[in-house]
Amino acid sequence: MDRLDELEIFVAVLQYGSLAQAARKTGRSAPAITRAIASLEQRFGARLVERTTRRLAPTEAGARLAERAQVLIGHYQEALFDTTETQLSGLLRLTAPVQFGRKHITPLVMEFLTLHPDMQIDLTLNDRNLDLIDEGLDLAIRIGHLEDSSKVARKVGEVTRMLVASPAYIAKQGEPRAPAELAQHQVILSKLKAPRNEWRFGPHEDGQRVRLAPRLLFNEAESQLMAVRAGHGIARLLSYQVADDIAAGTMVRLLPDEEPLPMPVQLVAQKVQRMPRKVRTFWDFAWERLSQLPQIHQP
């Protein structure tokens, strides 16, 4: 085993958090992974990896080596791409929220494939934040703040949670003037976003809480949109989901002064190694297109 292989194994162990997982992902045996780490530690003259309660983590020396190893591996990969690849090819695996993916990522993917006919893309739409490593994903489009510091994110826009209703509903039931009045209105809830049947208000959603008796509950946004348009109540949806309806006058924005702070829309990728060329190309392409999308740049 050469020394570049040892560095790649070391980075994989830190990336996947266990020797067994690194062995599966790299196609090597568990003993080979153990020997590579032991050999590297002996050559380096210091312990590089330690076990926490849940996973393997780098020591201080290991973290310094990992940072430099990632750069070295990235340069090696770039050198191979520069000399062997003339056209982008391979499989790229992406994930995005369902509604956002249908409206904005699917058209973007089709445009990308037209530009790069030898590429393949596997797009998974899911409103759960799928783990990039566990699911074997290259990139994710996420709405909300990034909680995992081991990932790298690039903001492309932002969205706001908005209360909306149809003009027909407002004409019949009246327009709420304060959050507390929502308790007397017909509301349409997301089972994913309001599990306690309540809405929170204020810049950090740490202000007033309103308990609700929902008329309708759904687990996805499109059904909520249909119910709002049909006049069945008030819903809380993301600004990109309702932007076209508000512009067309089929929905009315309610209590804008009580909305929480905007949430970022971000491209997210693994941070451990430098991006392969196909991932970097799509990353830059998606950032350019999404940064021009008015639905995620206007409140």
PEURLIN-V262241 format. One line per field, one symbol per residue. ss: DSSP state (2 for helix, 1 for strand, 0 for the rest). burial: 1 if it has 9 or more other ideal C-beta (glycine too) atoms within 8 Angstrom, else 0. Layout:
ss->???
burial->???
//
This chain:
ss->00222222222222220022222222000222222222222222000011100001110222222222222222222222222200000111111102222222222222222220001111111000000000000011111000000011111111101111102222222000002222220011110000000111000000001110000111002222222220000111112222222222000111022200001111111100000022222222222222000222000
burial->00011111111111111110111001000001111110111001000111000001111011101100111111011101100010010101111111111111110110111001001010111000010100101111111001000010100111111111111011000001001011101111111001001111110000110101010101011001101110111111111111101100001111100111001111111101100111111110111011001011000
//
